[in-house]
Amino acid sequence: MKKFNLLELHDERIDVRPFSWICFDLNNETRRTINFILRDILQKYQYKKDLINYLAEQLNCSYDTIEKYLSFRKSWFSIPLFLELLKISSKSKSKLVKEINSNIKLLKTAGSTSQKVKALKQLTIPLCEIAGAHAADGTLPLRINIIFKTKPELSLIDDVNKKFGRKVNVCYDSSIKHCYFTFCSNEDSIAKLLPIVKDYGCFERIKVSYFLRIVEGSKLPLEKLAKQFNNCFEIVYSPQKFKEVGAWHLTIGNKIIIRHLIKFLGFNHGAKSNSVSIPSIIKTSSLIFNDAFVRGFLQFDGSVELDGNINLQTKSKLMSVDLANYFNKKKIISNCSKKVDKKGCYTIKVRKKSNKDLSFLFFPGTTKYELLTRNYSYKPASLVVATDYLNRFSHSSMSVKLGDFLMLFNCKDKTLYELKSKISRETEVGYSTLYKYLEFLLSCDVLERYKSGKVYKYKINSQVQKWRIPIKR
């Protein structure tokens, strides 16, 4: 198993100021490694203060900042400072890197209020599920704050608007008594911004913050994903609701977690729908890690029909090819389109009847998992309750809502032909669709089927205690 080099979490282009540095915990083992390096380096310097001055100059920070770290007055040690010490040490760098990585237990950014996280040192199944979910429905914007001592000139705002093709508004922060404007972009924007703003006397600094957001129509998949973040990093997050759109989101604002996705899994800030693929570190690992990635991806981007068939659409040809190869390795029979449809998407279909157990492709307990396994958990207390929940569960594209369809049997048993005649007066629904609805309600034990002469009739199951239906959660 390939291990992560945690020192690579530092990005010298962005982590410029001391408060932005990523730090590791000072325990007995990491302290011993640092002391070993310092003893070697101090043989070259007559005084320790000379070394501190040199390091402060290299890292563009104050003498006191370096002195506090080297005297171990902090319980954390910054990665950029450790990397500078490695550069001037005569000892084996590869050995020291391996040694420090094996002994780091916790990570955090240098700010006093930042949260510490567990040091994740290698690929894990929870991390692969997180990667799959992000590849499906995640966004990874970079929030860039441009801070000014005084209100910036209009010419500066015009320059920024022209360069990035957007309108930015200047705000005032009373807590720091500075003006600023904010927009979301990627790392390349920082390099483009600096030449524009640095020549203005009012400019003070650029502050960069990160967040990962995954949006889903149901809460439960995000709750399960939040547990995987806790499994990986021992940090607690909870889904929040978008009240205006009726959806849920899980937002992660921890730089270290996001750097894992960027540095070790190869994700980038900005748009990814046309270029996303299974990360190479996962693709070249054993199938259980690929299973976890695909599970996360399908849970957030796939769909399960009433008959248990799985559908997936992606704009990325790379992802389409990767998933087709994965299904072949797993001996799962699938149909993957080689050309895009009118929406510019590649379609992948997996028929339930053509394959054995597929339940490992979704998070247990979720609506998609229940549709696939037909192991529904909700027990409606009456026909009215069942009708209400089935209508809310029905997709907007359905010609007839499931609850309304069920009510057709309230007064009289019906054959498939009678159903077709009844519904065709209001809307066009084919026999195959009606049969799919019937099979679904039979699997819920809400309907019963019996033979009447040469035809089958359907009726509502009088034993309400046996009813089980899926609900969105």
C-alpha positions as a Python dict, from the first residue, in 0.01 Angstrom:
ca = {
    (1, 'M'): (0, 0, 0),
    (2, 'K'): (145, 335, -106),
    (3, 'K'): (172, 575, 188),
    (4, 'F'): (108, 949, 171),
    (5, 'N'): (394, 1193, 225),
    (6, 'L'): (220, 1433, 464),
    (7, 'L'): (486, 1698, 401),
    (8, 'E'): (338, 1741, 52),
    (9, 'L'): (27, 1895, 208),
    (10, 'H'): (220, 2224, 221),
    (11, 'D'): (175, 2448, -85),
    (12, 'E'): (443, 2716, -99),
    (13, 'R'): (244, 2919, -353),
    (14, 'I'): (-48, 2967, -113),
    (15, 'D'): (79, 2894, 239),
    (16, 'V'): (292, 3208, 255),
    (17, 'R'): (198, 3366, 587),
    (18, 'P'): (274, 3185, 918),
    (19, 'F'): (-96, 3157, 1005),
    (20, 'S'): (-154, 2965, 682),
    (21, 'W'): (114, 2702, 753),
    (22, 'I'): (12, 2341, 810),
    (23, 'C'): (163, 2196, 1129),
    (24, 'F'): (210, 1850, 1279),
    (25, 'D'): (200, 1756, 1646),
    (26, 'L'): (512, 1764, 1861),
    (27, 'N'): (522, 1425, 2031),
    (28, 'N'): (828, 1243, 2169),
    (29, 'E'): (911, 1085, 1833),
    (30, 'T'): (870, 1393, 1611),
    (31, 'R'): (1059, 1606, 1866),
    (32, 'R'): (1345, 1356, 1861),
    (33, 'T'): (1368, 1374, 1479),
    (34, 'I'): (1374, 1755, 1482),
    (35, 'N'): (1640, 1764, 1753),
    (36, 'F'): (1850, 1520, 1551),
    (37, 'I'): (1832, 1754, 1248),
    (38, 'L'): (1905, 2063, 1457),
    (39, 'R'): (2218, 1911, 1614),
    (40, 'D'): (2349, 1838, 1266),
    (41, 'I'): (2269, 2188, 1132),
    (42, 'L'): (2407, 2378, 1432),
    (43, 'Q'): (2751, 2237, 1358),
    (44, 'K'): (2754, 2475, 1059),
    (45, 'Y'): (2632, 2782, 1250),
    (46, 'Q'): (2833, 2951, 1527),
    (47, 'Y'): (2517, 3083, 1693),
    (48, 'K'): (2161, 2952, 1694),
    (49, 'K'): (2033, 3305, 1628),
    (50, 'D'): (2215, 3303, 1294),
    (51, 'L'): (2020, 2994, 1195),
    (52, 'I'): (1695, 3156, 1309),
    (53, 'N'): (1768, 3471, 1107),
    (54, 'Y'): (1842, 3262, 799),
    (55, 'L'): (1517, 3060, 835),
    (56, 'A'): (1311, 3376, 898),
    (57, 'E'): (1449, 3526, 578),
    (58, 'Q'): (1378, 3210, 376),
    (59, 'L'): (1021, 3182, 505),
    (60, 'N'): (954, 3556, 497),
    (61, 'C'): (844, 3573, 861),
    (62, 'S'): (962, 3722, 1190),
    (63, 'Y'): (1254, 3608, 1406),
    (64, 'D'): (1013, 3540, 1695),
    (65, 'T'): (799, 3305, 1487),
    (66, 'I'): (1095, 3078, 1406),
    (67, 'E'): (1236, 3105, 1759),
    (68, 'K'): (910, 2986, 1913),
    (69, 'Y'): (905, 2680, 1691),
    (70, 'L'): (1272, 2587, 1742),
    (71, 'S'): (1254, 2630, 2118),
    (72, 'F'): (947, 2403, 2123),
    (73, 'R'): (735, 2669, 2292),
    (74, 'K'): (453, 2551, 2069),
    (75, 'S'): (294, 2206, 2079),
    (76, 'W'): (301, 2200, 1699),
    (77, 'F'): (576, 2226, 1438),
    (78, 'S'): (522, 2380, 1094),
    (79, 'I'): (578, 2173, 781),
    (80, 'P'): (747, 2457, 582),
    (81, 'L'): (997, 2509, 864),
    (82, 'F'): (1071, 2137, 875),
    (83, 'L'): (1122, 2137, 496),
    (84, 'E'): (1370, 2426, 527),
    (85, 'L'): (1561, 2235, 795),
    (86, 'L'): (1577, 1934, 563),
    (87, 'K'): (1730, 2146, 286),
    (88, 'I'): (2030, 2249, 497),
    (89, 'S'): (2075, 1921, 681),
    (90, 'S'): (2351, 1683, 570),
    (91, 'K'): (2157, 1376, 687),
    (92, 'S'): (1964, 1140, 461),
    (93, 'K'): (1653, 1330, 360),
    (94, 'S'): (1452, 1028, 244),
    (95, 'K'): (1512, 853, 576),
    (96, 'L'): (1410, 1162, 776),
    (97, 'V'): (1095, 1212, 564),
    (98, 'K'): (994, 852, 620),
    (99, 'E'): (1066, 879, 991),
    (100, 'I'): (868, 1199, 1047),
    (101, 'N'): (572, 1068, 843),
    (102, 'S'): (554, 750, 1048),
    (103, 'N'): (541, 946, 1376),
    (104, 'I'): (298, 1230, 1290),
    (105, 'K'): (-35, 1168, 1461),
    (106, 'L'): (-222, 1498, 1424),
    (107, 'L'): (-234, 1791, 1180),
    (108, 'K'): (-371, 2145, 1194),
    (109, 'T'): (-316, 2488, 1045),
    (110, 'A'): (-115, 2735, 1251),
    (111, 'G'): (-407, 2958, 1359),
    (112, 'S'): (-505, 2919, 1724),
    (113, 'T'): (-871, 2852, 1641),
    (114, 'S'): (-812, 2593, 1367),
    (115, 'Q'): (-931, 2237, 1419),
    (116, 'K'): (-688, 1951, 1451),
    (117, 'V'): (-745, 1636, 1245),
    (118, 'K'): (-606, 1286, 1252),
    (119, 'A'): (-310, 1237, 1017),
    (120, 'L'): (-432, 1011, 738),
    (121, 'K'): (-125, 835, 602),
    (122, 'Q'): (-256, 601, 335),
    (123, 'L'): (-550, 519, 110),
    (124, 'T'): (-853, 388, 301),
    (125, 'I'): (-1199, 267, 204),
    (126, 'P'): (-1374, 567, 369),
    (127, 'L'): (-1144, 806, 179),
    (128, 'C'): (-1230, 630, -149),
    (129, 'E'): (-1603, 670, -78),
    (130, 'I'): (-1544, 1040, -9),
    (131, 'A'): (-1351, 1067, -338),
    (132, 'G'): (-1635, 900, -527),
    (133, 'A'): (-1896, 1130, -374),
    (134, 'H'): (-1688, 1437, -458),
    (135, 'A'): (-1629, 1315, -815),
    (136, 'A'): (-2007, 1278, -853),
    (137, 'D'): (-2158, 1582, -683),
    (138, 'G'): (-1883, 1778, -510),
    (139, 'T'): (-1748, 2125, -575),
    (140, 'L'): (-1409, 2246, -459),
    (141, 'P'): (-1400, 2627, -490),
    (142, 'L'): (-1119, 2848, -366),
    (143, 'R'): (-1250, 3157, -188),
    (144, 'I'): (-1008, 3444, -253),
    (145, 'N'): (-1031, 3756, -33),
    (146, 'I'): (-841, 4064, -151),
    (147, 'I'): (-785, 4287, 154),
    (148, 'F'): (-707, 4660, 133),
    (149, 'K'): (-599, 4918, 391),
    (150, 'T'): (-837, 5173, 244),
    (151, 'K'): (-1114, 5163, -13),
    (152, 'P'): (-954, 5065, -347),
    (153, 'E'): (-965, 5290, -650),
    (154, 'L'): (-1233, 5228, -912),
    (155, 'S'): (-959, 5164, -1171),
    (156, 'L'): (-843, 4862, -970),
    (157, 'I'): (-1195, 4719, -954),
    (158, 'D'): (-1232, 4773, -1329),
    (159, 'D'): (-903, 4593, -1395),
    (160, 'V'): (-1015, 4291, -1190),
    (161, 'N'): (-1358, 4282, -1353),
    (162, 'K'): (-1206, 4287, -1703),
    (163, 'K'): (-943, 4024, -1622),
    (164, 'F'): (-1184, 3772, -1472),
    (165, 'G'): (-1505, 3860, -1655),
    (166, 'R'): (-1709, 3914, -1341),
    (167, 'K'): (-1837, 4195, -1123),
    (168, 'V'): (-1687, 4223, -774),
    (169, 'N'): (-1826, 4442, -497),
    (170, 'V'): (-1610, 4606, -231),
    (171, 'C'): (-1718, 4543, 130),
    (172, 'Y'): (-1598, 4681, 463),
    (173, 'D'): (-1508, 4457, 760),
    (174, 'S'): (-1549, 4657, 1081),
    (175, 'S'): (-1368, 4391, 1289),
    (176, 'I'): (-1038, 4443, 1104),
    (177, 'K'): (-1123, 4794, 975),
    (178, 'H'): (-1026, 4703, 620),
    (179, 'C'): (-1197, 4687, 283),
    (180, 'Y'): (-1207, 4367, 79),
    (181, 'F'): (-1370, 4190, -210),
    (182, 'T'): (-1421, 3818, -254),
    (183, 'F'): (-1471, 3570, -538),
    (184, 'C'): (-1434, 3194, -586),
    (185, 'S'): (-1186, 3055, -836),
    (186, 'N'): (-869, 2840, -845),
    (187, 'E'): (-496, 2869, -764),
    (188, 'D'): (-413, 3015, -1106),
    (189, 'S'): (-626, 3319, -1024),
    (190, 'I'): (-389, 3414, -741),
    (191, 'A'): (-97, 3439, -984),
    (192, 'K'): (-313, 3653, -1217),
    (193, 'L'): (-436, 3876, -935),
    (194, 'L'): (-105, 3967, -777),
    (195, 'P'): (35, 4171, -1071),
    (196, 'I'): (-294, 4366, -1084),
    (197, 'V'): (-335, 4456, -715),
    (198, 'K'): (21, 4475, -576),
    (199, 'D'): (100, 4806, -752),
    (200, 'Y'): (-180, 4983, -568),
    (201, 'G'): (-76, 5143, -238),
    (202, 'C'): (-403, 5044, -69),
    (203, 'F'): (-340, 4670, -121),
    (204, 'E'): (-247, 4475, 192),
    (205, 'R'): (-274, 4100, 135),
    (206, 'I'): (-457, 3809, -26),
    (207, 'K'): (-635, 3566, 205),
    (208, 'V'): (-730, 3225, 69),
    (209, 'S'): (-986, 2991, 223),
    (210, 'Y'): (-1110, 2651, 112),
    (211, 'F'): (-1431, 2456, 125),
    (212, 'L'): (-1568, 2134, -19),
    (213, 'R'): (-1943, 2111, -73),
    (214, 'I'): (-2149, 1808, -170),
    (215, 'V'): (-2520, 1858, -241),
    (216, 'E'): (-2787, 1588, -232),
    (217, 'G'): (-3167, 1575, -232),
    (218, 'S'): (-3174, 1345, 73),
    (219, 'K'): (-3014, 1381, 415),
    (220, 'L'): (-2921, 1019, 492),
    (221, 'P'): (-2648, 971, 225),
    (222, 'L'): (-2477, 1289, 351),
    (223, 'E'): (-2500, 1166, 711),
    (224, 'K'): (-2328, 844, 610),
    (225, 'L'): (-2065, 1041, 419),
    (226, 'A'): (-2008, 1265, 724),
    (227, 'K'): (-1929, 949, 924),
    (228, 'Q'): (-1664, 859, 669),
    (229, 'F'): (-1501, 1200, 717),
    (230, 'N'): (-1498, 1125, 1088),
    (231, 'N'): (-1348, 780, 1023),
    (232, 'C'): (-1069, 934, 817),
    (233, 'F'): (-991, 1253, 1008),
    (234, 'E'): (-1172, 1226, 1344),
    (235, 'I'): (-1363, 1547, 1285),
    (236, 'V'): (-1742, 1585, 1310),
    (237, 'Y'): (-1958, 1739, 1037),
    (238, 'S'): (-2335, 1739, 985),
    (239, 'P'): (-2549, 1796, 675),
    (240, 'Q'): (-2734, 2129, 656),
    (241, 'K'): (-3048, 2211, 462),
    (242, 'F'): (-3083, 2457, 175),
    (243, 'K'): (-3425, 2589, 272),
    (244, 'E'): (-3483, 2773, -54),
    (245, 'V'): (-3432, 2466, -277),
    (246, 'G'): (-3527, 2179, -46),
    (247, 'A'): (-3188, 2006, -78),
    (248, 'W'): (-2914, 1915, 171),
    (249, 'H'): (-2545, 1996, 166),
    (250, 'L'): (-2234, 1880, 349),
    (251, 'T'): (-1976, 2158, 361),
    (252, 'I'): (-1618, 2093, 470),
    (253, 'G'): (-1402, 2398, 542),
    (254, 'N'): (-1085, 2226, 659),
    (255, 'K'): (-776, 2300, 447),
    (256, 'I'): (-598, 1978, 542),
    (257, 'I'): (-888, 1757, 433),
    (258, 'I'): (-918, 1943, 103),
    (259, 'R'): (-542, 1918, 45),
    (260, 'H'): (-571, 1538, 76),
    (261, 'L'): (-816, 1542, -216),
    (262, 'I'): (-590, 1769, -421),
    (263, 'K'): (-240, 1640, -342),
    (264, 'F'): (-300, 1266, -305),
    (265, 'L'): (-613, 1201, -512),
    (266, 'G'): (-548, 1448, -792),
    (267, 'F'): (-865, 1659, -778),
    (268, 'N'): (-848, 2027, -872),
    (269, 'H'): (-1039, 2342, -792),
    (270, 'G'): (-1296, 2451, -1048),
    (271, 'A'): (-1514, 2266, -1299),
    (272, 'K'): (-1459, 1891, -1332),
    (273, 'S'): (-1774, 1742, -1490),
    (274, 'N'): (-1613, 1694, -1834),
    (275, 'S'): (-1275, 1567, -1712),
    (276, 'V'): (-1332, 1376, -1387),
    (277, 'S'): (-1212, 1016, -1368),
    (278, 'I'): (-1122, 754, -1109),
    (279, 'P'): (-801, 882, -941),
    (280, 'S'): (-498, 683, -1055),
    (281, 'I'): (-398, 597, -695),
    (282, 'I'): (-737, 425, -657),
    (283, 'K'): (-749, 277, -1005),
    (284, 'T'): (-413, 103, -955),
    (285, 'S'): (-505, -25, -606),
    (286, 'S'): (-698, -341, -520),
    (287, 'L'): (-1063, -377, -620),
    (288, 'I'): (-1200, -310, -270),
    (289, 'F'): (-1080, 52, -301),
    (290, 'N'): (-1236, 77, -649),
    (291, 'D'): (-1558, -67, -502),
    (292, 'A'): (-1561, 210, -242),
    (293, 'F'): (-1503, 484, -502),
    (294, 'V'): (-1778, 355, -732),
    (295, 'R'): (-2011, 318, -433),
    (296, 'G'): (-1961, 685, -344),
    (297, 'F'): (-1996, 789, -708),
    (298, 'L'): (-2315, 593, -778),
    (299, 'Q'): (-2475, 693, -448),
    (300, 'F'): (-2456, 1059, -545),
    (301, 'D'): (-2473, 1048, -925),
    (302, 'G'): (-2647, 722, -1010),
    (303, 'S'): (-3017, 634, -998),
    (304, 'V'): (-3209, 316, -927),
    (305, 'E'): (-3536, 261, -1115),
    (306, 'L'): (-3846, 98, -970),
    (307, 'D'): (-3743, -236, -1124),
    (308, 'G'): (-3399, -220, -960),
    (309, 'N'): (-3202, -129, -1273),
    (310, 'I'): (-2916, 118, -1225),
    (311, 'N'): (-2874, 421, -1453),
    (312, 'L'): (-2588, 666, -1463),
    (313, 'Q'): (-2510, 964, -1683),
    (314, 'T'): (-2176, 1144, -1694),
    (315, 'K'): (-2032, 1415, -1919),
    (316, 'S'): (-1682, 1277, -1871),
    (317, 'K'): (-1565, 1027, -2130),
    (318, 'L'): (-1277, 932, -1898),
    (319, 'M'): (-1519, 839, -1621),
    (320, 'S'): (-1739, 647, -1864),
    (321, 'V'): (-1439, 441, -1977),
    (322, 'D'): (-1316, 391, -1619),
    (323, 'L'): (-1655, 266, -1503),
    (324, 'A'): (-1691, 34, -1803),
    (325, 'N'): (-1350, -116, -1722),
    (326, 'Y'): (-1443, -148, -1356),
    (327, 'F'): (-1767, -332, -1436),
    (328, 'N'): (-1575, -566, -1666),
    (329, 'K'): (-1325, -647, -1389),
    (330, 'K'): (-1612, -715, -1149),
    (331, 'K'): (-1788, -926, -1415),
    (332, 'I'): (-2093, -701, -1391),
    (333, 'I'): (-2291, -693, -1715),
    (334, 'S'): (-2344, -332, -1818),
    (335, 'N'): (-2433, -128, -2125),
    (336, 'C'): (-2207, 176, -2171),
    (337, 'S'): (-2280, 418, -2455),
    (338, 'K'): (-1987, 520, -2673),
    (339, 'K'): (-2148, 843, -2793),
    (340, 'V'): (-2302, 1131, -2604),
    (341, 'D'): (-2676, 1201, -2604),
    (342, 'K'): (-2846, 1536, -2672),
    (343, 'K'): (-2743, 1659, -2327),
    (344, 'G'): (-2379, 1573, -2393),
    (345, 'C'): (-2380, 1277, -2153),
    (346, 'Y'): (-2255, 920, -2171),
    (347, 'T'): (-2507, 670, -2033),
    (348, 'I'): (-2429, 354, -1837),
    (349, 'K'): (-2700, 101, -1753),
    (350, 'V'): (-2675, -204, -1528),
    (351, 'R'): (-2971, -444, -1534),
    (352, 'K'): (-3049, -606, -1202),
    (353, 'K'): (-3179, -929, -1356),
    (354, 'S'): (-2857, -979, -1554),
    (355, 'N'): (-2633, -964, -1246),
    (356, 'K'): (-2595, -1114, -903),
    (357, 'D'): (-2587, -910, -582),
    (358, 'L'): (-2522, -541, -658),
    (359, 'S'): (-2606, -404, -313),
    (360, 'F'): (-2240, -317, -244),
    (361, 'L'): (-2273, -35, -501),
    (362, 'F'): (-2478, 186, -264),
    (363, 'F'): (-2474, 300, 98),
    (364, 'P'): (-2681, 59, 313),
    (365, 'G'): (-3013, 198, 434),
    (366, 'T'): (-3042, 470, 170),
    (367, 'T'): (-3339, 493, -66),
    (368, 'K'): (-3133, 375, -363),
    (369, 'Y'): (-3007, 77, -163),
    (370, 'E'): (-3365, -17, -67),
    (371, 'L'): (-3486, 13, -426),
    (372, 'L'): (-3205, -214, -541),
    (373, 'T'): (-3252, -478, -270),
    (374, 'R'): (-3630, -431, -238),
    (375, 'N'): (-3583, -437, 137),
    (376, 'Y'): (-3801, -139, 230),
    (377, 'S'): (-3806, -23, 591),
    (378, 'Y'): (-4094, 225, 629),
    (379, 'K'): (-4427, 86, 757),
    (380, 'P'): (-4723, 305, 656),
    (381, 'A'): (-5012, 291, 903),
    (382, 'S'): (-5290, 326, 644),
    (383, 'L'): (-5369, 361, 275),
    (384, 'V'): (-5387, 740, 312),
    (385, 'V'): (-5037, 753, 463),
    (386, 'A'): (-4898, 513, 200),
    (387, 'T'): (-5053, 719, -81),
    (388, 'D'): (-4907, 1042, 56),
    (389, 'Y'): (-4554, 903, 92),
    (390, 'L'): (-4562, 727, -245),
    (391, 'N'): (-4667, 1051, -417),
    (392, 'R'): (-4382, 1240, -249),
    (393, 'F'): (-4145, 961, -347),
    (394, 'S'): (-4255, 971, -714),
    (395, 'H'): (-4022, 1141, -960),
    (396, 'S'): (-4151, 1448, -1143),
    (397, 'S'): (-4096, 1273, -1478),
    (398, 'M'): (-4348, 995, -1393),
    (399, 'S'): (-4669, 1012, -1595),
    (400, 'V'): (-4870, 892, -1295),
    (401, 'K'): (-4766, 932, -933),
    (402, 'L'): (-4734, 605, -744),
    (403, 'G'): (-4982, 707, -474),
    (404, 'D'): (-5245, 807, -729),
    (405, 'F'): (-5179, 479, -912),
    (406, 'L'): (-5237, 284, -590),
    (407, 'M'): (-5571, 459, -529),
    (408, 'L'): (-5705, 310, -853),
    (409, 'F'): (-5738, -19, -664),
    (410, 'N'): (-5923, 131, -368),
    (411, 'C'): (-6272, 35, -484),
    (412, 'K'): (-6219, -248, -730),
    (413, 'D'): (-5965, -517, -830),
    (414, 'K'): (-5824, -457, -1176),
    (415, 'T'): (-5641, -634, -1458),
    (416, 'L'): (-5350, -481, -1645),
    (417, 'Y'): (-5579, -415, -1944),
    (418, 'E'): (-5838, -241, -1723),
    (419, 'L'): (-5564, -22, -1575),
    (420, 'K'): (-5445, 75, -1921),
    (421, 'S'): (-5798, 172, -2029),
    (422, 'K'): (-5855, 373, -1711),
    (423, 'I'): (-5528, 569, -1722),
    (424, 'S'): (-5523, 623, -2100),
    (425, 'R'): (-5819, 858, -2067),
    (426, 'E'): (-5593, 1108, -1890),
    (427, 'T'): (-5238, 1033, -2001),
    (428, 'E'): (-5042, 803, -2231),
    (429, 'V'): (-4873, 526, -2035),
    (430, 'G'): (-4742, 208, -2196),
    (431, 'Y'): (-4799, -144, -2070),
    (432, 'S'): (-4431, -180, -1976),
    (433, 'T'): (-4452, 124, -1746),
    (434, 'L'): (-4773, 1, -1584),
    (435, 'Y'): (-4621, -342, -1534),
    (436, 'K'): (-4317, -180, -1370),
    (437, 'Y'): (-4547, 8, -1131),
    (438, 'L'): (-4736, -310, -1047),
    (439, 'E'): (-4420, -511, -982),
    (440, 'F'): (-4291, -234, -756),
    (441, 'L'): (-4610, -220, -547),
    (442, 'L'): (-4610, -600, -527),
    (443, 'S'): (-4256, -587, -389),
    (444, 'C'): (-4385, -343, -124),
    (445, 'D'): (-4656, -596, -26),
    (446, 'V'): (-4909, -317, -81),
    (447, 'L'): (-5071, -503, -373),
    (448, 'E'): (-5154, -868, -419),
    (449, 'R'): (-5186, -1059, -747),
    (450, 'Y'): (-5423, -1349, -806),
    (451, 'K'): (-5548, -1541, -1110),
    (452, 'S'): (-5904, -1489, -1225),
    (453, 'G'): (-5982, -1720, -1512),
    (454, 'K'): (-5713, -1671, -1775),
    (455, 'V'): (-5594, -1329, -1651),
    (456, 'Y'): (-5425, -1187, -1342),
    (457, 'K'): (-5596, -931, -1124),
    (458, 'Y'): (-5445, -696, -870),
    (459, 'K'): (-5590, -579, -540),
    (460, 'I'): (-5480, -394, -227),
    (461, 'N'): (-5332, -623, 37),
    (462, 'S'): (-5569, -611, 336),
    (463, 'Q'): (-5287, -696, 578),
    (464, 'V'): (-5157, -342, 629),
    (465, 'Q'): (-4900, -458, 885),
    (466, 'K'): (-4706, -625, 601),
    (467, 'W'): (-4676, -309, 392),
    (468, 'R'): (-4324, -172, 338),
    (469, 'I'): (-4246, 128, 118),
    (470, 'P'): (-3934, 334, 39),
    (471, 'I'): (-3923, 700, 139),
    (472, 'K'): (-3681, 983, 69),
    (473, 'R'): (-3455, 1045, 366),
}
